[in-house]
């Protein structure tokens, strides 16, 4: 029996733990954080900022689209806007022409009325209370 125990102890002495087990056990015992691998360093240093930037860009694009900031894409709405603008410009021009025509007509009527007032024999013409200034 002593021989069997000695043989078992000799075999148990030859058993060695794996490298991962030793590192993990030491870090757990001494409460030291594990050393990051090269992949984790790359992931933290490069991938996280890219992920944040992509998220920020996507959120900005969605906000821009939701509030109607993208109008340069064209389409039926863009064509309708152009037609509406051209119609508004021509309408403004027509109003200016009609105002000019009105002022011309009214100026002629005022001139005729003043001419009648100036005639020497006109007794029925109203006399203005205030002098006319031209």
Chimera marker file (.cmm) of the C-alpha trace (Angstrom):
<marker_set name="trace">
<marker id="1" x="0.000" y="0.000" z="0.000" r="1" g="1" b="0" radius="0.5"/>
<marker id="2" x="2.838" y="2.363" z="0.710" r="1" g="1" b="0" radius="0.5"/>
<marker id="3" x="4.149" y="1.654" z="-2.702" r="1" g="1" b="0" radius="0.5"/>
<marker id="4" x="0.824" y="2.568" z="-4.337" r="1" g="1" b="0" radius="0.5"/>
<marker id="5" x="0.568" y="5.837" z="-2.420" r="1" g="1" b="0" radius="0.5"/>
<marker id="6" x="4.102" y="6.768" z="-3.288" r="1" g="1" b="0" radius="0.5"/>
<marker id="7" x="3.408" y="6.087" z="-6.963" r="1" g="1" b="0" radius="0.5"/>
<marker id="8" x="0.224" y="8.257" z="-6.872" r="1" g="1" b="0" radius="0.5"/>
<marker id="9" x="2.096" y="11.081" z="-5.187" r="1" g="1" b="0" radius="0.5"/>
<marker id="10" x="4.862" y="10.923" z="-7.776" r="1" g="1" b="0" radius="0.5"/>
<marker id="11" x="2.303" y="11.153" z="-10.606" r="1" g="1" b="0" radius="0.5"/>
<marker id="12" x="0.533" y="14.059" z="-8.865" r="1" g="1" b="0" radius="0.5"/>
<marker id="13" x="3.852" y="15.886" z="-8.602" r="1" g="1" b="0" radius="0.5"/>
<marker id="14" x="4.246" y="15.745" z="-12.348" r="1" g="1" b="0" radius="0.5"/>
<marker id="15" x="0.884" y="17.488" z="-12.969" r="1" g="1" b="0" radius="0.5"/>
<marker id="16" x="1.365" y="21.150" z="-13.845" r="1" g="1" b="0" radius="0.5"/>
<marker id="17" x="-1.408" y="23.786" z="-14.251" r="1" g="1" b="0" radius="0.5"/>
<marker id="18" x="-1.999" y="25.493" z="-17.593" r="1" g="1" b="0" radius="0.5"/>
<marker id="19" x="-0.716" y="29.039" z="-18.163" r="1" g="1" b="0" radius="0.5"/>
<marker id="20" x="-4.214" y="30.578" z="-18.328" r="1" g="1" b="0" radius="0.5"/>
<marker id="21" x="-5.150" y="29.026" z="-15.014" r="1" g="1" b="0" radius="0.5"/>
<marker id="22" x="-2.036" y="30.436" z="-13.313" r="1" g="1" b="0" radius="0.5"/>
<marker id="23" x="-2.587" y="33.980" z="-14.685" r="1" g="1" b="0" radius="0.5"/>
<marker id="24" x="-6.290" y="33.939" z="-13.837" r="1" g="1" b="0" radius="0.5"/>
<marker id="25" x="-5.695" y="32.603" z="-10.339" r="1" g="1" b="0" radius="0.5"/>
<marker id="26" x="-3.020" y="35.174" z="-9.572" r="1" g="1" b="0" radius="0.5"/>
<marker id="27" x="-5.172" y="38.046" z="-10.839" r="1" g="1" b="0" radius="0.5"/>
<marker id="28" x="-8.109" y="36.844" z="-8.772" r="1" g="1" b="0" radius="0.5"/>
<marker id="29" x="-5.971" y="36.380" z="-5.674" r="1" g="1" b="0" radius="0.5"/>
<marker id="30" x="-4.184" y="39.700" z="-5.902" r="1" g="1" b="0" radius="0.5"/>
<marker id="31" x="-7.194" y="41.587" z="-7.397" r="1" g="1" b="0" radius="0.5"/>
<marker id="32" x="-5.116" y="42.825" z="-10.298" r="1" g="1" b="0" radius="0.5"/>
<marker id="33" x="-6.964" y="43.531" z="-13.509" r="1" g="1" b="0" radius="0.5"/>
<marker id="34" x="-6.165" y="41.113" z="-16.320" r="1" g="1" b="0" radius="0.5"/>
<marker id="35" x="-3.804" y="42.333" z="-19.003" r="1" g="1" b="0" radius="0.5"/>
<marker id="36" x="-5.752" y="43.194" z="-22.121" r="1" g="1" b="0" radius="0.5"/>
<marker id="37" x="-4.911" y="41.357" z="-25.287" r="1" g="1" b="0" radius="0.5"/>
<marker id="38" x="-3.847" y="43.103" z="-28.476" r="1" g="1" b="0" radius="0.5"/>
<marker id="39" x="-7.323" y="42.648" z="-29.948" r="1" g="1" b="0" radius="0.5"/>
<marker id="40" x="-8.949" y="44.417" z="-26.983" r="1" g="1" b="0" radius="0.5"/>
<marker id="41" x="-6.507" y="47.315" z="-27.303" r="1" g="1" b="0" radius="0.5"/>
<marker id="42" x="-7.326" y="47.653" z="-31.000" r="1" g="1" b="0" radius="0.5"/>
<marker id="43" x="-11.039" y="47.366" z="-30.321" r="1" g="1" b="0" radius="0.5"/>
<marker id="44" x="-10.997" y="50.030" z="-27.600" r="1" g="1" b="0" radius="0.5"/>
<marker id="45" x="-8.663" y="52.393" z="-29.429" r="1" g="1" b="0" radius="0.5"/>
<marker id="46" x="-10.140" y="52.240" z="-32.909" r="1" g="1" b="0" radius="0.5"/>
<marker id="47" x="-13.554" y="50.600" z="-32.990" r="1" g="1" b="0" radius="0.5"/>
<marker id="48" x="-15.261" y="52.459" z="-30.145" r="1" g="1" b="0" radius="0.5"/>
<marker id="49" x="-14.603" y="55.970" z="-31.545" r="1" g="1" b="0" radius="0.5"/>
<marker id="50" x="-15.702" y="54.805" z="-34.997" r="1" g="1" b="0" radius="0.5"/>
<marker id="51" x="-18.885" y="53.368" z="-33.546" r="1" g="1" b="0" radius="0.5"/>
<marker id="52" x="-19.594" y="56.611" z="-31.684" r="1" g="1" b="0" radius="0.5"/>
<marker id="53" x="-18.923" y="58.684" z="-34.810" r="1" g="1" b="0" radius="0.5"/>
<marker id="54" x="-21.150" y="56.504" z="-36.968" r="1" g="1" b="0" radius="0.5"/>
<marker id="55" x="-23.938" y="56.687" z="-34.390" r="1" g="1" b="0" radius="0.5"/>
<marker id="56" x="-23.665" y="60.451" z="-34.218" r="1" g="1" b="0" radius="0.5"/>
<marker id="57" x="-23.685" y="60.784" z="-38.021" r="1" g="1" b="0" radius="0.5"/>
<marker id="58" x="-26.735" y="58.532" z="-38.359" r="1" g="1" b="0" radius="0.5"/>
<marker id="59" x="-28.643" y="60.418" z="-35.668" r="1" g="1" b="0" radius="0.5"/>
<marker id="60" x="-27.798" y="63.761" z="-37.328" r="1" g="1" b="0" radius="0.5"/>
<marker id="61" x="-28.973" y="62.503" z="-40.716" r="1" g="1" b="0" radius="0.5"/>
<marker id="62" x="-32.250" y="61.240" z="-39.270" r="1" g="1" b="0" radius="0.5"/>
<marker id="63" x="-32.920" y="64.535" z="-37.502" r="1" g="1" b="0" radius="0.5"/>
<marker id="64" x="-32.155" y="66.430" z="-40.710" r="1" g="1" b="0" radius="0.5"/>
<marker id="65" x="-34.537" y="64.253" z="-42.718" r="1" g="1" b="0" radius="0.5"/>
<marker id="66" x="-37.288" y="64.463" z="-40.091" r="1" g="1" b="0" radius="0.5"/>
<marker id="67" x="-37.257" y="68.241" z="-40.060" r="1" g="1" b="0" radius="0.5"/>
<marker id="68" x="-37.273" y="68.508" z="-43.863" r="1" g="1" b="0" radius="0.5"/>
<marker id="69" x="-33.774" y="69.804" z="-44.332" r="1" g="1" b="0" radius="0.5"/>
<marker id="70" x="-33.063" y="67.748" z="-47.428" r="1" g="1" b="0" radius="0.5"/>
<marker id="71" x="-34.750" y="69.569" z="-50.306" r="1" g="1" b="0" radius="0.5"/>
<marker id="72" x="-32.016" y="69.195" z="-52.933" r="1" g="1" b="0" radius="0.5"/>
<marker id="73" x="-33.017" y="65.658" z="-53.779" r="1" g="1" b="0" radius="0.5"/>
<marker id="74" x="-35.482" y="66.850" z="-56.428" r="1" g="1" b="0" radius="0.5"/>
<marker id="75" x="-38.722" y="65.172" z="-57.269" r="1" g="1" b="0" radius="0.5"/>
<marker id="76" x="-42.314" y="66.339" z="-57.725" r="1" g="1" b="0" radius="0.5"/>
<marker id="77" x="-42.280" y="68.645" z="-54.706" r="1" g="1" b="0" radius="0.5"/>
<marker id="78" x="-39.183" y="70.419" z="-56.008" r="1" g="1" b="0" radius="0.5"/>
<marker id="79" x="-40.768" y="70.944" z="-59.441" r="1" g="1" b="0" radius="0.5"/>
<marker id="80" x="-43.961" y="72.255" z="-57.868" r="1" g="1" b="0" radius="0.5"/>
<marker id="81" x="-41.929" y="74.692" z="-55.766" r="1" g="1" b="0" radius="0.5"/>
<marker id="82" x="-40.173" y="76.029" z="-58.853" r="1" g="1" b="0" radius="0.5"/>
<marker id="83" x="-43.472" y="76.519" z="-60.675" r="1" g="1" b="0" radius="0.5"/>
<marker id="84" x="-44.965" y="78.267" z="-57.666" r="1" g="1" b="0" radius="0.5"/>
<marker id="85" x="-41.984" y="80.620" z="-57.400" r="1" g="1" b="0" radius="0.5"/>
<marker id="86" x="-42.119" y="81.534" z="-61.095" r="1" g="1" b="0" radius="0.5"/>
<marker id="87" x="-45.840" y="82.194" z="-60.838" r="1" g="1" b="0" radius="0.5"/>
<marker id="88" x="-45.334" y="84.380" z="-57.770" r="1" g="1" b="0" radius="0.5"/>
<marker id="89" x="-42.671" y="86.411" z="-59.551" r="1" g="1" b="0" radius="0.5"/>
<marker id="90" x="-44.888" y="87.021" z="-62.589" r="1" g="1" b="0" radius="0.5"/>
<marker id="91" x="-47.840" y="87.917" z="-60.347" r="1" g="1" b="0" radius="0.5"/>
<marker id="92" x="-45.772" y="90.530" z="-58.550" r="1" g="1" b="0" radius="0.5"/>
<marker id="93" x="-44.768" y="92.025" z="-61.908" r="1" g="1" b="0" radius="0.5"/>
<marker id="94" x="-48.405" y="92.185" z="-63.072" r="1" g="1" b="0" radius="0.5"/>
<marker id="95" x="-49.409" y="93.982" z="-59.870" r="1" g="1" b="0" radius="0.5"/>
<marker id="96" x="-46.727" y="96.591" z="-60.414" r="1" g="1" b="0" radius="0.5"/>
<marker id="97" x="-47.944" y="97.156" z="-63.977" r="1" g="1" b="0" radius="0.5"/>
<marker id="98" x="-51.563" y="97.541" z="-62.892" r="1" g="1" b="0" radius="0.5"/>
<marker id="99" x="-50.531" y="100.020" z="-60.165" r="1" g="1" b="0" radius="0.5"/>
<marker id="100" x="-48.603" y="102.074" z="-62.731" r="1" g="1" b="0" radius="0.5"/>
<marker id="101" x="-51.624" y="102.096" z="-65.042" r="1" g="1" b="0" radius="0.5"/>
<marker id="102" x="-53.900" y="103.189" z="-62.168" r="1" g="1" b="0" radius="0.5"/>
<marker id="103" x="-51.597" y="106.060" z="-61.215" r="1" g="1" b="0" radius="0.5"/>
<marker id="104" x="-51.417" y="107.205" z="-64.852" r="1" g="1" b="0" radius="0.5"/>
<marker id="105" x="-55.216" y="107.203" z="-65.207" r="1" g="1" b="0" radius="0.5"/>
<marker id="106" x="-55.795" y="108.963" z="-61.912" r="1" g="1" b="0" radius="0.5"/>
<marker id="107" x="-53.169" y="111.592" z="-62.731" r="1" g="1" b="0" radius="0.5"/>
<marker id="108" x="-54.999" y="112.378" z="-65.980" r="1" g="1" b="0" radius="0.5"/>
<marker id="109" x="-58.325" y="112.718" z="-64.153" r="1" g="1" b="0" radius="0.5"/>
<marker id="110" x="-56.793" y="115.038" z="-61.554" r="1" g="1" b="0" radius="0.5"/>
<marker id="111" x="-55.252" y="117.173" z="-64.302" r="1" g="1" b="0" radius="0.5"/>
<marker id="112" x="-58.639" y="117.503" z="-66.051" r="1" g="1" b="0" radius="0.5"/>
<marker id="113" x="-60.316" y="118.448" z="-62.756" r="1" g="1" b="0" radius="0.5"/>
<marker id="114" x="-57.676" y="121.056" z="-61.974" r="1" g="1" b="0" radius="0.5"/>
<marker id="115" x="-57.982" y="122.454" z="-65.482" r="1" g="1" b="0" radius="0.5"/>
<marker id="116" x="-61.700" y="123.020" z="-64.946" r="1" g="1" b="0" radius="0.5"/>
<marker id="117" x="-60.973" y="124.779" z="-61.671" r="1" g="1" b="0" radius="0.5"/>
<marker id="118" x="-58.598" y="127.200" z="-63.353" r="1" g="1" b="0" radius="0.5"/>
<marker id="119" x="-61.071" y="128.367" z="-66.018" r="1" g="1" b="0" radius="0.5"/>
<marker id="120" x="-61.979" y="131.990" z="-65.311" r="1" g="1" b="0" radius="0.5"/>
<marker id="121" x="-65.708" y="131.751" z="-65.886" r="1" g="1" b="0" radius="0.5"/>
<marker id="122" x="-66.363" y="128.653" z="-63.809" r="1" g="1" b="0" radius="0.5"/>
<marker id="123" x="-68.694" y="129.639" z="-60.955" r="1" g="1" b="0" radius="0.5"/>
<marker id="124" x="-69.811" y="126.119" z="-59.964" r="1" g="1" b="0" radius="0.5"/>
<marker id="125" x="-66.330" y="124.767" z="-59.292" r="1" g="1" b="0" radius="0.5"/>
<marker id="126" x="-65.641" y="123.935" z="-55.657" r="1" g="1" b="0" radius="0.5"/>
<marker id="127" x="-62.998" y="126.012" z="-53.988" r="1" g="1" b="0" radius="0.5"/>
<marker id="128" x="-60.495" y="123.985" z="-51.968" r="1" g="1" b="0" radius="0.5"/>
<marker id="129" x="-60.100" y="125.018" z="-48.349" r="1" g="1" b="0" radius="0.5"/>
<marker id="130" x="-56.361" y="124.400" z="-48.379" r="1" g="1" b="0" radius="0.5"/>
<marker id="131" x="-54.053" y="125.538" z="-51.168" r="1" g="1" b="0" radius="0.5"/>
<marker id="132" x="-52.947" y="122.829" z="-53.557" r="1" g="1" b="0" radius="0.5"/>
<marker id="133" x="-49.214" y="122.257" z="-53.529" r="1" g="1" b="0" radius="0.5"/>
<marker id="134" x="-47.499" y="120.766" z="-56.579" r="1" g="1" b="0" radius="0.5"/>
<link id1="1" id2="2" r="1" g="1" b="0" radius="0.2"/>
<link id1="2" id2="3" r="1" g="1" b="0" radius="0.2"/>
<link id1="3" id2="4" r="1" g="1" b="0" radius="0.2"/>
<link id1="4" id2="5" r="1" g="1" b="0" radius="0.2"/>
<link id1="5" id2="6" r="1" g="1" b="0" radius="0.2"/>
<link id1="6" id2="7" r="1" g="1" b="0" radius="0.2"/>
<link id1="7" id2="8" r="1" g="1" b="0" radius="0.2"/>
<link id1="8" id2="9" r="1" g="1" b="0" radius="0.2"/>
<link id1="9" id2="10" r="1" g="1" b="0" radius="0.2"/>
<link id1="10" id2="11" r="1" g="1" b="0" radius="0.2"/>
<link id1="11" id2="12" r="1" g="1" b="0" radius="0.2"/>
<link id1="12" id2="13" r="1" g="1" b="0" radius="0.2"/>
<link id1="13" id2="14" r="1" g="1" b="0" radius="0.2"/>
<link id1="14" id2="15" r="1" g="1" b="0" radius="0.2"/>
<link id1="15" id2="16" r="1" g="1" b="0" radius="0.2"/>
<link id1="16" id2="17" r="1" g="1" b="0" radius="0.2"/>
<link id1="17" id2="18" r="1" g="1" b="0" radius="0.2"/>
<link id1="18" id2="19" r="1" g="1" b="0" radius="0.2"/>
<link id1="19" id2="20" r="1" g="1" b="0" radius="0.2"/>
<link id1="20" id2="21" r="1" g="1" b="0" radius="0.2"/>
<link id1="21" id2="22" r="1" g="1" b="0" radius="0.2"/>
<link id1="22" id2="23" r="1" g="1" b="0" radius="0.2"/>
<link id1="23" id2="24" r="1" g="1" b="0" radius="0.2"/>
<link id1="24" id2="25" r="1" g="1" b="0" radius="0.2"/>
<link id1="25" id2="26" r="1" g="1" b="0" radius="0.2"/>
<link id1="26" id2="27" r="1" g="1" b="0" radius="0.2"/>
<link id1="27" id2="28" r="1" g="1" b="0" radius="0.2"/>
<link id1="28" id2="29" r="1" g="1" b="0" radius="0.2"/>
<link id1="29" id2="30" r="1" g="1" b="0" radius="0.2"/>
<link id1="30" id2="31" r="1" g="1" b="0" radius="0.2"/>
<link id1="31" id2="32" r="1" g="1" b="0" radius="0.2"/>
<link id1="32" id2="33" r="1" g="1" b="0" radius="0.2"/>
<link id1="33" id2="34" r="1" g="1" b="0" radius="0.2"/>
<link id1="34" id2="35" r="1" g="1" b="0" radius="0.2"/>
<link id1="35" id2="36" r="1" g="1" b="0" radius="0.2"/>
<link id1="36" id2="37" r="1" g="1" b="0" radius="0.2"/>
<link id1="37" id2="38" r="1" g="1" b="0" radius="0.2"/>
<link id1="38" id2="39" r="1" g="1" b="0" radius="0.2"/>
<link id1="39" id2="40" r="1" g="1" b="0" radius="0.2"/>
<link id1="40" id2="41" r="1" g="1" b="0" radius="0.2"/>
<link id1="41" id2="42" r="1" g="1" b="0" radius="0.2"/>
<link id1="42" id2="43" r="1" g="1" b="0" radius="0.2"/>
<link id1="43" id2="44" r="1" g="1" b="0" radius="0.2"/>
<link id1="44" id2="45" r="1" g="1" b="0" radius="0.2"/>
<link id1="45" id2="46" r="1" g="1" b="0" radius="0.2"/>
<link id1="46" id2="47" r="1" g="1" b="0" radius="0.2"/>
<link id1="47" id2="48" r="1" g="1" b="0" radius="0.2"/>
<link id1="48" id2="49" r="1" g="1" b="0" radius="0.2"/>
<link id1="49" id2="50" r="1" g="1" b="0" radius="0.2"/>
<link id1="50" id2="51" r="1" g="1" b="0" radius="0.2"/>
<link id1="51" id2="52" r="1" g="1" b="0" radius="0.2"/>
<link id1="52" id2="53" r="1" g="1" b="0" radius="0.2"/>
<link id1="53" id2="54" r="1" g="1" b="0" radius="0.2"/>
<link id1="54" id2="55" r="1" g="1" b="0" radius="0.2"/>
<link id1="55" id2="56" r="1" g="1" b="0" radius="0.2"/>
<link id1="56" id2="57" r="1" g="1" b="0" radius="0.2"/>
<link id1="57" id2="58" r="1" g="1" b="0" radius="0.2"/>
<link id1="58" id2="59" r="1" g="1" b="0" radius="0.2"/>
<link id1="59" id2="60" r="1" g="1" b="0" radius="0.2"/>
<link id1="60" id2="61" r="1" g="1" b="0" radius="0.2"/>
<link id1="61" id2="62" r="1" g="1" b="0" radius="0.2"/>
<link id1="62" id2="63" r="1" g="1" b="0" radius="0.2"/>
<link id1="63" id2="64" r="1" g="1" b="0" radius="0.2"/>
<link id1="64" id2="65" r="1" g="1" b="0" radius="0.2"/>
<link id1="65" id2="66" r="1" g="1" b="0" radius="0.2"/>
<link id1="66" id2="67" r="1" g="1" b="0" radius="0.2"/>
<link id1="67" id2="68" r="1" g="1" b="0" radius="0.2"/>
<link id1="68" id2="69" r="1" g="1" b="0" radius="0.2"/>
<link id1="69" id2="70" r="1" g="1" b="0" radius="0.2"/>
<link id1="70" id2="71" r="1" g="1" b="0" radius="0.2"/>
<link id1="71" id2="72" r="1" g="1" b="0" radius="0.2"/>
<link id1="72" id2="73" r="1" g="1" b="0" radius="0.2"/>
<link id1="73" id2="74" r="1" g="1" b="0" radius="0.2"/>
<link id1="74" id2="75" r="1" g="1" b="0" radius="0.2"/>
<link id1="75" id2="76" r="1" g="1" b="0" radius="0.2"/>
<link id1="76" id2="77" r="1" g="1" b="0" radius="0.2"/>
<link id1="77" id2="78" r="1" g="1" b="0" radius="0.2"/>
<link id1="78" id2="79" r="1" g="1" b="0" radius="0.2"/>
<link id1="79" id2="80" r="1" g="1" b="0" radius="0.2"/>
<link id1="80" id2="81" r="1" g="1" b="0" radius="0.2"/>
<link id1="81" id2="82" r="1" g="1" b="0" radius="0.2"/>
<link id1="82" id2="83" r="1" g="1" b="0" radius="0.2"/>
<link id1="83" id2="84" r="1" g="1" b="0" radius="0.2"/>
<link id1="84" id2="85" r="1" g="1" b="0" radius="0.2"/>
<link id1="85" id2="86" r="1" g="1" b="0" radius="0.2"/>
<link id1="86" id2="87" r="1" g="1" b="0" radius="0.2"/>
<link id1="87" id2="88" r="1" g="1" b="0" radius="0.2"/>
<link id1="88" id2="89" r="1" g="1" b="0" radius="0.2"/>
<link id1="89" id2="90" r="1" g="1" b="0" radius="0.2"/>
<link id1="90" id2="91" r="1" g="1" b="0" radius="0.2"/>
<link id1="91" id2="92" r="1" g="1" b="0" radius="0.2"/>
<link id1="92" id2="93" r="1" g="1" b="0" radius="0.2"/>
<link id1="93" id2="94" r="1" g="1" b="0" radius="0.2"/>
<link id1="94" id2="95" r="1" g="1" b="0" radius="0.2"/>
<link id1="95" id2="96" r="1" g="1" b="0" radius="0.2"/>
<link id1="96" id2="97" r="1" g="1" b="0" radius="0.2"/>
<link id1="97" id2="98" r="1" g="1" b="0" radius="0.2"/>
<link id1="98" id2="99" r="1" g="1" b="0" radius="0.2"/>
<link id1="99" id2="100" r="1" g="1" b="0" radius="0.2"/>
<link id1="100" id2="101" r="1" g="1" b="0" radius="0.2"/>
<link id1="101" id2="102" r="1" g="1" b="0" radius="0.2"/>
<link id1="102" id2="103" r="1" g="1" b="0" radius="0.2"/>
<link id1="103" id2="104" r="1" g="1" b="0" radius="0.2"/>
<link id1="104" id2="105" r="1" g="1" b="0" radius="0.2"/>
<link id1="105" id2="106" r="1" g="1" b="0" radius="0.2"/>
<link id1="106" id2="107" r="1" g="1" b="0" radius="0.2"/>
<link id1="107" id2="108" r="1" g="1" b="0" radius="0.2"/>
<link id1="108" id2="109" r="1" g="1" b="0" radius="0.2"/>
<link id1="109" id2="110" r="1" g="1" b="0" radius="0.2"/>
<link id1="110" id2="111" r="1" g="1" b="0" radius="0.2"/>
<link id1="111" id2="112" r="1" g="1" b="0" radius="0.2"/>
<link id1="112" id2="113" r="1" g="1" b="0" radius="0.2"/>
<link id1="113" id2="114" r="1" g="1" b="0" radius="0.2"/>
<link id1="114" id2="115" r="1" g="1" b="0" radius="0.2"/>
<link id1="115" id2="116" r="1" g="1" b="0" radius="0.2"/>
<link id1="116" id2="117" r="1" g="1" b="0" radius="0.2"/>
<link id1="117" id2="118" r="1" g="1" b="0" radius="0.2"/>
<link id1="118" id2="119" r="1" g="1" b="0" radius="0.2"/>
<link id1="119" id2="120" r="1" g="1" b="0" radius="0.2"/>
<link id1="120" id2="121" r="1" g="1" b="0" radius="0.2"/>
<link id1="121" id2="122" r="1" g="1" b="0" radius="0.2"/>
<link id1="122" id2="123" r="1" g="1" b="0" radius="0.2"/>
<link id1="123" id2="124" r="1" g="1" b="0" radius="0.2"/>
<link id1="124" id2="125" r="1" g="1" b="0" radius="0.2"/>
<link id1="125" id2="126" r="1" g="1" b="0" radius="0.2"/>
<link id1="126" id2="127" r="1" g="1" b="0" radius="0.2"/>
<link id1="127" id2="128" r="1" g="1" b="0" radius="0.2"/>
<link id1="128" id2="129" r="1" g="1" b="0" radius="0.2"/>
<link id1="129" id2="130" r="1" g="1" b="0" radius="0.2"/>
<link id1="130" id2="131" r="1" g="1" b="0" radius="0.2"/>
<link id1="131" id2="132" r="1" g="1" b="0" radius="0.2"/>
<link id1="132" id2="133" r="1" g="1" b="0" radius="0.2"/>
<link id1="133" id2="134" r="1" g="1" b="0" radius="0.2"/>
</marker_set>
